[in-house]
């Protein structure tokens, strides 16, 4: 059974911010996102905050060399594997935290955030993206490794649950997005391995989602087979609406079933390209969002109901915009949210 996902088009972000100073990033978030703040991931600050490296801490055999990360499978990894499985079976989420060194934005957020907003949002790298992007020394995706592949969703489930527990110090209502940009390759001629096996992909993602007790989201910032994502245990579907709204229209029936069952959509309507952002206004984005929502209102779902079951976000990371552009994007995002809430209640 899905949770109460009536967010009423409140704004939040995907996660990545362009700042290198965690206090500056958090201050920008607190200025604009008072109802659903999200902690900032800061890969411009350090390679250790890259979405792959950030959650690799504790993975058996993982090596970070400069700006390269890989898994050394030549040694005995039994002990490290046993540690993950033991913590997983015991629900010992404290065993695999994300360290301050790899998430300065998260720790600053936990220390500085105003208490008791409506909700608080976090994010974790998805197991498919993690398991395919993280390779051994011979460039073989670790998700395909006979022993290590199964450890990927288990480690990420522990880290997601740990993060969620930390965020509850700010708000009892948590939203955790599992970020799966690799799913943009699903259904393409380049899709191989687990991406070519939808049932397996769903099972791997669900293992991580099942460790999240609050609201569960999946974010994909490209075109994909949305029917696969909609088969997972998600509560919120997050996608790049600005560039890929027509791709979701192709799955209108599946989306309408998802909404009818209480699911929500995070509309990534504010562009993260400097050129696109410069051309847009709150009014133009409102029209664009109305056009994106309209196809799902046919055959029984009211526009206002979809508005209630929606979040508004940037299309993806705010890093391409730089600090000034990110500030403008957040202003536009909150302005659009206010306009939609005023119009559609």
Secondary structure, DSSP 8 states (H G I E B T S, - for coil): -------TTEE---SB-S-SSHHHHHHHHHHH-SSEEE--B-TTT-GGGSHHHHTTTT-TTEEEETTEEEE--SS--HHHHHHHHHHHHHT-GGGG---GGG-HHHHHHHHH--S--SEEEEEEE-HHHHHHHSBBTT--BGGGSTTTHHHHHHHHHHHHHHHHHHHTTT-S-EEEEEE-GGGGGTTSTT--GGGG-HHHHHHHHHHHHTT--SEEEEEE-S---HHHHTTSS-SEEEE-HHHHHHHHHTTHHHHHHHHHTT-EEEEEEE--SHHHHHH--HHHHHHHHHHHHHGGGTTS--HHHHHHTEEEEESS-SGGGHHHHHHHHHHHHHHHHHHHHHHH-
